[in-house]
Amino acid sequence: MKSILISILALALLALFIPCSFAGTDEEIQVLKQQVQQLMQRIEKLESEQVKTKDESAKAKEELAKIKESGPVGAASKVDLSNSLSKLKMKGRFATGYYKSGSAGSFSSGSFEMPDAKIQFSYQPDEINTVVLRFKLDNGVTGISTTSPLLDYFYLSSKDFIPPLKDTPFSLSSRLGRFKLGFGEENWSNNPVESVLPSNSAANAGVTDEGLELAGKIKLDKIGLRPLGWVTSISDGNSTTGSDSGGGKAFMGKLYYTLIDPLYLSASYYDSGRLKSSDSELSIAGLKARPTGATDWQRNVWEVDARYDFKKGKKLLYPLVYSDSRAIVRLSYGGFHDITSTAGSAERAGDFAFIEGIYNLTKKVYIAERYSYVNLKDEITVNLNSVTANKYDRYSLGMGYRWSDNTLLKLGYDWNRETGPSTQEASNDQLTAILTTQF
């Protein structure tokens, strides 16, 4: 149609230049001019309609493509599984080996054990939030055939969730759910995989609870100092399974600071709040139960820590067992007070400490040692690490072989000593040979 109209227009224009003898009268010329104008208008109208038709066709194609992606009418939206899996990460660790203790120990006949096995999944739906789930699979799970896998961590981690703080000296992150609280130094490596020795210290002060934790750092570079780190949390405090006891809430606060590049210092404080008759979530030498006869009690714990590494290597310093520094030494000292106002129920108080060192003989072989104790004040005796005593000392010596970057063979021996009124020293020294790995 367009080509026909152009041909007519061309003929009409040609007629304008034909001499009058051939073109006819002036009136005929005027008529031809009017017809040319009408043809031009029709051409413009056709061109605009053609453009409009193309736009509508393109929109129709886009809508059709969307309909195909969404599936039939009324069907659920398509889930892109590949994108979801790209946001899911998994890591884990486990330790397994042979244990042999004295006649009063847990492994008097010798036993093959799997004391630690964890699988952790994390899903990051956006740049700020991460959901973390960790399952416990070791043979310490009671009734493993029916309760395993046991979910021991489940929390939401949020990083830099207040945008205005990004341009300030303050950073802020949070965790909400069930997680390990940031109390003390040993609490982050009190497992046979990340510890330099197969065993923990005598006190092994640590706590996992349900609650809210806030953490961050304060930049002090304008006054020539390194950043100051802080952690604080509020949690249930009691070990009542699946619910709160209705008592007060636990508070935990911690400050940490790198005084000079290899020297790290920290100080922690924990107040369990009112526990009533429930056990405490924070355990000291396995002691979590209330004082005898107490119907309402609370636990206060404090701890100061220091860590120093010699000839710092290229790998991350923490966990210590994977570090390639020449040597690392860390120590801790703390105290606890179990308070009760119940008539006839004696309060408990004591202190605990450890000093630990690791020395890398070669890239593959290291040696490690630790001395630790927990000591009750006065003449009170309680169950410390399954032994009734007033003071419990542990001397640990061991070595490790790095089979690969993530798999280690560890050998350790613990000498345990218990003292106190009417306390007989138990035959509970222990030899441990284990293989550990992380992935």
C-alpha positions in Angstrom: 0.0 0.0 0.0 2.8 2.4 0.9 4.6 1.8 -2.4 1.4 2.4 -4.4 0.8 5.7 -2.7 4.4 6.8 -3.3 4.1 6.0 -7.0 0.9 8.1 -7.2 2.7 10.9 -5.4 5.6 10.7 -7.8 3.3 10.9 -10.9 1.4 13.9 -9.4 4.7 15.8 -8.8 5.7 15.0 -12.3 2.5 16.4 -13.6 3.3 19.8 -12.0 6.3 20.2 -14.3 4.5 19.3 -17.6 3.8 22.3 -19.8 0.3 23.7 -19.7 -0.4 22.5 -23.1 -0.2 19.0 -21.7 -1.4 19.5 -18.1 -4.7 21.2 -18.9 -6.1 24.3 -17.3 -5.1 26.1 -14.0 -8.1 24.6 -12.3 -6.9 21.1 -13.0 -3.5 22.0 -11.6 -5.1 23.2 -8.3 -7.2 20.0 -8.1 -4.0 17.9 -8.5 -2.3 19.9 -5.7 -5.1 19.2 -3.3 -5.0 15.5 -4.2 -1.2 15.5 -3.5 -1.8 17.0 -0.1 -4.5 14.5 0.8 -2.1 11.7 -0.2 0.7 13.1 2.0 -1.7 13.2 5.0 -2.8 9.6 4.3 0.9 8.5 4.2 1.7 10.1 7.5 -1.3 8.5 9.1 -0.4 5.1 7.8 3.2 5.4 9.1 2.1 6.4 12.6 -0.4 3.5 12.7 2.4 1.1 11.6 4.7 2.3 14.5 1.9 1.9 17.0 1.2 -1.7 15.7 4.9 -2.6 16.2 4.9 -1.4 19.8 1.8 -3.3 20.6 3.3 -6.4 19.1 6.4 -6.1 21.2 4.4 -5.7 24.4 2.3 -8.7 23.6 5.5 -10.8 23.1 6.8 -9.7 26.5 3.5 -10.6 28.3 3.5 -14.0 26.5 7.0 -14.7 27.7 6.0 -13.9 31.3 3.0 -16.2 31.2 5.2 -19.1 29.9 7.6 -18.6 32.8 4.9 -18.4 35.5 3.2 -21.6 34.2 -0.5 -22.2 33.8 -3.0 -19.8 35.3 -3.4 -20.4 39.0 -0.2 -22.3 39.4 2.5 -21.3 41.9 5.4 -19.1 40.9 8.5 -20.9 39.6 11.2 -21.5 42.2 14.7 -21.1 40.8 16.5 -23.9 42.7 19.9 -23.1 41.3 19.8 -19.6 42.7 18.6 -20.8 46.1 21.4 -23.4 46.4 24.0 -20.8 45.5 23.1 -19.0 48.8 23.4 -22.2 50.8 26.7 -23.1 52.4 27.7 -26.2 54.4 30.7 -26.9 56.7 31.4 -29.4 59.4 33.9 -31.1 61.6 34.4 -34.4 63.4 36.8 -36.3 65.7 37.1 -40.0 66.3 39.6 -42.2 68.0 40.6 -44.4 71.0 40.2 -43.5 74.7 41.8 -45.3 77.6 41.4 -44.1 81.2 42.1 -45.4 84.7 39.7 -47.6 86.6 37.7 -44.6 87.8 37.6 -42.9 84.5 34.9 -43.1 81.7 36.9 -45.4 79.5 38.5 -47.9 81.9 38.3 -50.8 79.4 39.3 -48.6 76.4 36.8 -47.5 73.9 36.6 -46.2 70.3 34.6 -42.9 70.5 33.3 -40.2 68.2 33.3 -37.3 70.7 32.6 -34.6 68.3 30.6 -34.4 65.0 28.9 -31.3 63.7 27.3 -30.3 60.4 26.4 -26.7 59.9 24.3 -25.1 57.2 24.0 -21.4 56.5 21.6 -19.7 54.1 22.1 -16.0 53.1 18.9 -14.6 51.6 20.4 -11.1 51.3 23.6 -9.2 52.0 22.7 -8.5 55.7 21.1 -11.7 57.1 22.3 -15.3 57.4 20.3 -18.2 58.9 22.6 -20.7 60.6 21.6 -24.3 61.6 24.0 -26.8 63.2 23.3 -30.4 63.8 25.1 -32.5 66.5 25.8 -36.1 65.4 28.4 -37.4 67.9 28.0 -40.4 70.2 27.4 -38.0 73.1 23.8 -37.5 71.9 21.5 -39.4 74.3 19.5 -42.0 72.5 21.2 -41.2 69.2 18.9 -43.7 67.3 15.8 -41.6 68.0 17.1 -38.0 68.6 19.9 -37.7 66.1 20.4 -35.4 64.3 20.0 -33.0 67.2 19.8 -29.3 66.4 22.1 -27.5 68.8 22.5 -24.1 67.0 19.7 -22.2 65.2 20.0 -18.5 64.9 19.7 -15.5 62.6 22.9 -13.5 62.1 22.6 -9.9 60.9 25.6 -7.8 59.9 25.7 -4.0 59.5 21.9 -3.8 59.7 21.9 -0.1 60.6 23.1 1.7 57.4 23.8 5.1 59.0 26.6 3.4 61.1 28.6 2.5 58.0 30.2 5.9 57.8 30.9 6.1 61.6 33.6 4.6 63.8 30.9 2.1 65.1 30.0 -1.3 63.6 27.2 -3.5 64.7 26.1 -7.1 64.2 23.6 -9.4 65.9 22.6 -13.0 66.5 19.1 -14.0 67.5 18.2 -17.6 68.4 20.2 -20.4 70.1 24.0 -20.0 69.8 27.3 -20.1 71.8 27.7 -17.0 73.8 31.0 -15.1 73.4 32.2 -15.7 76.9 35.9 -16.1 77.6 38.8 -17.4 75.5 38.5 -21.2 75.6 34.8 -21.2 74.8 35.6 -20.9 71.1 37.8 -24.0 70.9 36.5 -26.3 73.6 36.2 -29.2 71.2 38.8 -31.9 70.1 38.9 -30.6 66.5 39.9 -27.0 67.1 41.7 -27.5 70.5 45.5 -28.0 70.4 44.9 -31.0 72.7 42.3 -33.7 72.6 41.0 -32.6 76.1 39.7 -29.3 77.5 40.8 -27.4 80.6 39.7 -28.5 84.1 37.1 -25.7 84.3 36.0 -25.6 80.6 33.8 -22.6 81.4 31.3 -22.2 78.5 27.7 -21.4 77.7 25.2 -22.0 74.9 21.8 -20.4 75.3 18.7 -18.9 73.6 18.8 -15.1 73.3 19.9 -12.0 71.6 23.5 -10.9 71.1 24.9 -7.6 69.9 28.6 -7.2 68.9 30.8 -4.7 67.2 34.0 -2.7 67.2 34.8 0.9 67.9 37.5 2.5 65.7 40.1 4.5 67.6 42.5 5.2 64.8 42.0 9.0 65.1 43.7 8.8 68.5 46.3 6.3 67.3 44.8 3.2 68.9 43.5 -0.1 67.6 39.8 -0.9 67.5 38.1 -1.9 70.7 35.8 -4.9 70.4 32.7 -5.6 72.4 30.0 -8.2 72.8 26.9 -8.2 74.9 23.9 -10.6 75.1 20.7 -11.2 77.0 19.5 -14.8 77.2 17.3 -17.2 79.3 20.2 -18.3 81.6 18.6 -21.6 82.7 19.0 -25.0 81.1 15.3 -25.9 81.1 14.7 -27.7 77.8 12.6 -25.8 75.3 11.3 -23.1 77.7 12.2 -20.4 80.1 11.9 -21.0 83.9 10.1 -17.7 84.4 13.1 -16.3 86.3 15.4 -13.4 85.5 17.3 -13.1 82.2 21.0 -13.7 81.9 23.4 -10.9 80.9 26.8 -11.4 79.3 29.3 -8.6 78.5 32.8 -8.8 77.0 35.5 -6.3 75.9 38.5 -7.4 73.8 41.5 -5.4 72.5 44.8 -6.1 70.7 47.2 -4.1 72.7 50.1 -4.7 70.3 49.9 -6.9 67.1 50.6 -10.3 68.7 49.0 -9.6 72.2 45.3 -10.0 72.6 43.4 -9.2 75.8 39.8 -9.8 76.8 37.5 -9.5 79.9 34.1 -11.2 80.3 31.3 -11.1 82.8 28.2 -13.3 83.1 25.2 -13.0 85.4 22.7 -15.9 85.1 19.8 -13.9 86.6 17.3 -15.7 88.9 17.4 -19.5 88.1 14.9 -20.6 90.8 15.4 -24.4 90.9 16.7 -24.8 87.3 20.3 -25.6 86.3 22.6 -22.9 84.9 23.4 -22.8 81.2 27.0 -21.7 82.0 28.9 -24.8 83.2 32.1 -24.8 85.3 33.9 -28.2 85.5 30.6 -29.8 84.6 28.9 -28.1 87.6 25.6 -26.7 86.5 23.2 -27.7 89.3 22.0 -25.4 92.1 23.5 -25.5 95.6 22.1 -28.2 97.8 18.7 -27.2 99.2 18.5 -23.9 97.2 15.1 -23.0 95.8 16.2 -19.8 94.2 19.8 -19.0 93.1 21.9 -17.3 90.5 25.5 -17.6 89.1 27.9 -14.8 88.5 31.1 -15.5 86.6 34.0 -13.3 85.4 37.1 -14.1 83.4 40.2 -12.3 82.0 42.3 -13.7 79.1 45.5 -13.1 77.3 47.0 -14.6 74.1 50.4 -14.0 72.5 52.0 -15.5 69.4 55.7 -15.6 68.6 56.9 -15.2 65.0 53.5 -14.8 63.6 52.9 -16.9 60.4 50.8 -16.3 57.3 47.8 -18.3 58.3 45.0 -17.2 60.5 45.9 -17.2 64.2 42.6 -18.8 65.3 42.0 -21.7 65.9 45.5 -22.1 67.3 45.9 -25.7 66.1 45.8 -24.6 62.4 48.2 -21.6 62.9 51.7 -21.6 61.4 53.1 -19.1 64.0 56.2 -20.5 65.7 54.6 -20.6 69.1 51.4 -19.4 70.8 50.7 -19.0 74.5 47.4 -18.2 76.1 46.2 -18.0 79.7 43.0 -17.4 81.5 41.9 -16.6 85.1 38.4 -16.3 86.4 36.0 -16.7 89.3 32.4 -17.7 90.0 29.9 -17.1 92.8 26.7 -19.1 93.2 24.4 -17.0 95.3 21.3 -18.2 97.2 19.1 -16.7 99.9 17.5 -20.0 100.8 17.9 -20.7 104.6 20.2 -23.7 105.2 21.7 -23.6 101.7 25.4 -22.7 101.6 26.6 -20.5 98.8 29.5 -21.6 96.5 32.4 -19.6 95.2 35.7 -20.4 93.6 38.3 -19.6 91.0 39.6 -21.3 87.9 42.5 -20.8 85.4 44.6 -22.4 82.7 47.8 -21.7 80.8 48.4 -23.3 77.5 51.0 -23.3 74.8 51.6 -24.8 71.3 55.0 -25.0 69.6 55.4 -25.9 65.9 58.4 -28.1 65.5 57.9 -28.3 61.8 55.0 -27.4 59.4 53.6 -30.8 60.0 54.4 -31.6 63.7 53.6 -29.6 66.9 53.7 -30.2 70.6 51.3 -28.7 73.2 50.8 -28.6 76.9 48.3 -27.2 79.4 47.9 -26.8 83.1 44.4 -26.0 84.5 42.5 -26.1 87.7 39.2 -25.2 89.4 39.2 -24.5 93.1 36.3 -24.0 95.5 36.7 -21.7 98.5 36.3 -22.9 102.1 35.9 -26.6 102.6 32.9 -27.2 100.3 33.1 -30.2 98.0 31.0 -30.7 94.9 31.0 -32.9 91.8 33.8 -31.5 89.6 34.2 -33.4 86.3 32.4 -36.4 87.7 34.6 -36.5 90.8 33.6 -35.2 94.3 36.4 -32.7 95.3 37.2 -29.3 96.6 40.0 -28.7 94.0 40.6 -30.3 90.6 43.9 -30.0 88.8 44.7 -31.3 85.2 48.1 -31.5 83.6 47.8 -32.2 79.8 50.6 -33.0 77.4 50.3 -33.9 73.7 51.4 -33.6 70.1 49.9 -33.4 66.7 50.6 -34.3 63.1 49.1 -32.3 60.3 48.2 -35.0 57.8 46.8 -32.3 55.6 45.6 -28.7 56.0 42.3 -29.9 57.5 43.0 -33.3 58.9 45.2 -33.9 62.0 46.3 -36.8 64.2 46.4 -35.9 67.9 47.9 -37.7 70.8 47.3 -36.6 74.4 47.7 -37.6 78.0 45.9 -36.1 81.0 47.0 -36.3 84.7 44.0 -35.5 86.9 44.4 -34.7 90.6 41.6 -34.1 93.1 41.9 -32.8 96.7 39.5 -31.9 99.5 38.0 -33.1 102.8 37.5 -36.9 102.8 38.4 -36.9 99.1 40.4 -39.8 97.7 42.3 -39.3 94.5 40.5 -41.1 91.6 42.3 -43.3 89.1 41.1 -41.2 86.1 44.2 -40.3 84.1 43.5 -40.6 80.4 45.3 -41.5 77.2 43.7 -40.2 73.9 44.6 -40.9 70.3 42.2 -39.3 67.7 41.9 -38.2 64.2 40.2 -34.8 63.5 39.1 -33.1 60.4 37.1 -30.1 59.3 35.4 -29.5 55.9 
